[in-house]
């Protein structure tokens, strides 16, 4: 029990980050807790204790996607693209280390809106791998484990997701 509590505390920030990016602030704590409950129940079947981080990432991702599918059926739109209780979109939830000043703030807000719209144009699979790689900094191997796919599939999805994102941004007049 104590060992599991230690694992929980050690990995909770990453799990919270992944859940927050996928479902937003209002449901993120529930997704993390549901994921850890599932992990607790599945712990006896865990074979490779070295892969706990990616195993937990996969649990959070799957739990979040289950919630999004449920919400999509209930509400007819994606929860992950909806603003949170403060009116912030998915990219506003990502901490910005270099806080912009004055005139930069307006440009930043415009760019964030365009980027949110472009991300909304990606499939669930493409959006997930982009966010896991670029926002959470997971390796290809960790993304493969978290998404239950091969590394080749991750590489392919990232390639096509970046290309689609670049095209969607170009349509909005943003070039990278």
PAFI-92962 format. One record per residue (C-alpha): residue number from 1; residue in one letter; x, y, z. Coordinates in steps of 0.25 Angstrom, whole numbers, plus 5000, padded with zeros to 4 digits. Layout:
residues N
num->NUM	residuo->A	east->X	north->Y	up->Z
...
This chain:
residues 176
num->1	residuo->X	east->5000	north->5000	up->5000
num->2	residuo->X	east->5011	north->5010	up->5004
num->3	residuo->X	east->5019	north->5006	up->4991
num->4	residuo->X	east->5007	north->5009	up->4983
num->5	residuo->X	east->5005	north->5022	up->4990
num->6	residuo->X	east->5019	north->5026	up->4987
num->7	residuo->X	east->5017	north->5023	up->4972
num->8	residuo->X	east->5004	north->5031	up->4972
num->9	residuo->X	east->5011	north->5043	up->4978
num->10	residuo->X	east->5023	north->5042	up->4968
num->11	residuo->X	east->5015	north->5041	up->4956
num->12	residuo->X	east->5003	north->5049	up->4959
num->13	residuo->X	east->5008	north->5062	up->4953
num->14	residuo->X	east->5011	north->5056	up->4939
num->15	residuo->X	east->4997	north->5048	up->4940
num->16	residuo->X	east->4990	north->5061	up->4944
num->17	residuo->X	east->4997	north->5069	up->4932
num->18	residuo->X	east->4993	north->5058	up->4922
num->19	residuo->X	east->4979	north->5058	up->4927
num->20	residuo->X	east->4978	north->5073	up->4928
num->21	residuo->X	east->4982	north->5074	up->4913
num->22	residuo->X	east->4972	north->5064	up->4909
num->23	residuo->X	east->4960	north->5067	up->4917
num->24	residuo->X	east->4962	north->5081	up->4923
num->25	residuo->X	east->4962	north->5085	up->4938
num->26	residuo->X	east->4948	north->5081	up->4942
num->27	residuo->X	east->4950	north->5066	up->4939
num->28	residuo->X	east->4965	north->5065	up->4940
num->29	residuo->X	east->4965	north->5061	up->4955
num->30	residuo->X	east->4954	north->5050	up->4953
num->31	residuo->X	east->4962	north->5044	up->4941
num->32	residuo->X	east->4974	north->5044	up->4949
num->33	residuo->X	east->4967	north->5037	up->4961
num->34	residuo->X	east->4960	north->5027	up->4952
num->35	residuo->X	east->4973	north->5024	up->4945
num->36	residuo->X	east->4980	north->5021	up->4959
num->37	residuo->X	east->4968	north->5012	up->4963
num->38	residuo->X	east->4969	north->5004	up->4950
num->39	residuo->X	east->4984	north->5003	up->4953
num->40	residuo->X	east->4982	north->4999	up->4967
num->41	residuo->X	east->4972	north->4988	up->4962
num->42	residuo->X	east->4982	north->4984	up->4951
num->43	residuo->X	east->4995	north->4984	up->4959
num->44	residuo->X	east->4995	north->4969	up->4961
num->45	residuo->X	east->4996	north->4967	up->4946
num->46	residuo->X	east->5007	north->4977	up->4944
num->47	residuo->X	east->5019	north->4970	up->4939
num->48	residuo->X	east->5030	north->4981	up->4936
num->49	residuo->X	east->5031	north->4990	up->4948
num->50	residuo->X	east->5041	north->4998	up->4940
num->51	residuo->X	east->5030	north->5003	up->4931
num->52	residuo->X	east->5021	north->5008	up->4942
num->53	residuo->X	east->5021	north->5023	up->4936
num->54	residuo->X	east->5017	north->5019	up->4922
num->55	residuo->X	east->5007	north->5009	up->4928
num->56	residuo->X	east->5000	north->5020	up->4936
num->57	residuo->X	east->5001	north->5029	up->4924
num->58	residuo->X	east->4993	north->5019	up->4916
num->59	residuo->X	east->4983	north->5018	up->4927
num->60	residuo->X	east->4981	north->5033	up->4928
num->61	residuo->X	east->4980	north->5034	up->4913
num->62	residuo->X	east->4970	north->5023	up->4912
num->63	residuo->X	east->4962	north->5028	up->4923
num->64	residuo->X	east->4961	north->5042	up->4917
num->65	residuo->X	east->4958	north->5037	up->4904
num->66	residuo->X	east->4946	north->5028	up->4910
num->67	residuo->X	east->4941	north->5041	up->4916
num->68	residuo->X	east->4942	north->5049	up->4904
num->69	residuo->X	east->4935	north->5038	up->4896
num->70	residuo->X	east->4924	north->5038	up->4906
num->71	residuo->X	east->4923	north->5053	up->4906
num->72	residuo->X	east->4923	north->5053	up->4891
num->73	residuo->X	east->4911	north->5044	up->4891
num->74	residuo->X	east->4904	north->5052	up->4901
num->75	residuo->X	east->4907	north->5066	up->4896
num->76	residuo->X	east->4910	north->5064	up->4882
num->77	residuo->X	east->4923	north->5072	up->4883
num->78	residuo->X	east->4938	north->5070	up->4888
num->79	residuo->X	east->4940	north->5073	up->4902
num->80	residuo->X	east->4955	north->5075	up->4900
num->81	residuo->X	east->4952	north->5086	up->4890
num->82	residuo->X	east->4943	north->5093	up->4900
num->83	residuo->X	east->4947	north->5104	up->4909
num->84	residuo->X	east->4949	north->5101	up->4923
num->85	residuo->X	east->4941	north->5108	up->4935
num->86	residuo->X	east->4950	north->5121	up->4933
num->87	residuo->X	east->4948	north->5121	up->4918
num->88	residuo->X	east->4962	north->5116	up->4914
num->89	residuo->X	east->4964	north->5107	up->4903
num->90	residuo->X	east->4973	north->5095	up->4902
num->91	residuo->X	east->4985	north->5103	up->4899
num->92	residuo->X	east->4983	north->5113	up->4909
num->93	residuo->X	east->4984	north->5102	up->4920
num->94	residuo->X	east->4998	north->5100	up->4916
num->95	residuo->X	east->5007	north->5108	up->4925
num->96	residuo->X	east->5015	north->5119	up->4918
num->97	residuo->X	east->5029	north->5120	up->4923
num->98	residuo->X	east->5032	north->5133	up->4916
num->99	residuo->X	east->5020	north->5142	up->4919
num->100	residuo->X	east->5018	north->5152	up->4908
num->101	residuo->X	east->5017	north->5167	up->4910
num->102	residuo->X	east->5007	north->5178	up->4905
num->103	residuo->X	east->5006	north->5177	up->4890
num->104	residuo->X	east->5011	north->5162	up->4890
num->105	residuo->X	east->4999	north->5158	up->4898
num->106	residuo->X	east->4989	north->5162	up->4887
num->107	residuo->X	east->4997	north->5154	up->4877
num->108	residuo->X	east->4999	north->5142	up->4886
num->109	residuo->X	east->4984	north->5142	up->4888
num->110	residuo->X	east->4981	north->5142	up->4873
num->111	residuo->X	east->4991	north->5131	up->4871
num->112	residuo->X	east->4986	north->5123	up->4882
num->113	residuo->X	east->4972	north->5124	up->4876
num->114	residuo->X	east->4977	north->5120	up->4862
num->115	residuo->X	east->4985	north->5108	up->4868
num->116	residuo->X	east->4973	north->5103	up->4876
num->117	residuo->X	east->4965	north->5103	up->4864
num->118	residuo->X	east->4976	north->5096	up->4856
num->119	residuo->X	east->4977	north->5085	up->4867
num->120	residuo->X	east->4962	north->5083	up->4867
num->121	residuo->X	east->4963	north->5080	up->4852
num->122	residuo->X	east->4972	north->5068	up->4855
num->123	residuo->X	east->4967	north->5054	up->4858
num->124	residuo->X	east->4967	north->5049	up->4873
num->125	residuo->X	east->4979	north->5040	up->4870
num->126	residuo->X	east->4987	north->5051	up->4863
num->127	residuo->X	east->4984	north->5062	up->4874
num->128	residuo->X	east->4987	north->5052	up->4885
num->129	residuo->X	east->5001	north->5048	up->4879
num->130	residuo->X	east->5004	north->5063	up->4877
num->131	residuo->X	east->5001	north->5067	up->4891
num->132	residuo->X	east->5008	north->5055	up->4897
num->133	residuo->X	east->5020	north->5058	up->4889
num->134	residuo->X	east->5021	north->5074	up->4889
num->135	residuo->X	east->5013	north->5078	up->4902
num->136	residuo->X	east->5017	north->5066	up->4911
num->137	residuo->X	east->5031	north->5063	up->4905
num->138	residuo->X	east->5029	north->5048	up->4904
num->139	residuo->X	east->5038	north->5040	up->4896
num->140	residuo->X	east->5033	north->5032	up->4884
num->141	residuo->X	east->5035	north->5019	up->4892
num->142	residuo->X	east->5026	north->5025	up->4904
num->143	residuo->X	east->5016	north->5030	up->4894
num->144	residuo->X	east->5015	north->5016	up->4888
num->145	residuo->X	east->5013	north->5010	up->4901
num->146	residuo->X	east->5003	north->5021	up->4905
num->147	residuo->X	east->4995	north->5019	up->4893
num->148	residuo->X	east->4996	north->5004	up->4892
num->149	residuo->X	east->5002	north->5005	up->4878
num->150	residuo->X	east->5016	north->5002	up->4871
num->151	residuo->X	east->5027	north->5013	up->4870
num->152	residuo->X	east->5025	north->5013	up->4855
num->153	residuo->X	east->5011	north->5016	up->4857
num->154	residuo->X	east->5014	north->5028	up->4866
num->155	residuo->X	east->5025	north->5033	up->4856
num->156	residuo->X	east->5015	north->5032	up->4845
num->157	residuo->X	east->5004	north->5039	up->4853
num->158	residuo->X	east->5013	north->5050	up->4857
num->159	residuo->X	east->5018	north->5052	up->4843
num->160	residuo->X	east->5003	north->5053	up->4838
num->161	residuo->X	east->4998	north->5061	up->4850
num->162	residuo->X	east->5009	north->5071	up->4848
num->163	residuo->X	east->5007	north->5072	up->4833
num->164	residuo->X	east->4992	north->5074	up->4835
num->165	residuo->X	east->4994	north->5084	up->4846
num->166	residuo->X	east->5004	north->5092	up->4837
num->167	residuo->X	east->4993	north->5092	up->4826
num->168	residuo->X	east->4982	north->5096	up->4835
num->169	residuo->X	east->4991	north->5107	up->4840
num->170	residuo->X	east->4995	north->5112	up->4826
num->171	residuo->X	east->4980	north->5113	up->4823
num->172	residuo->X	east->4979	north->5123	up->4834
num->173	residuo->X	east->4991	north->5130	up->4829
num->174	residuo->X	east->5001	north->5125	up->4840
num->175	residuo->X	east->5014	north->5119	up->4834
num->176	residuo->X	east->5024	north->5111	up->4842
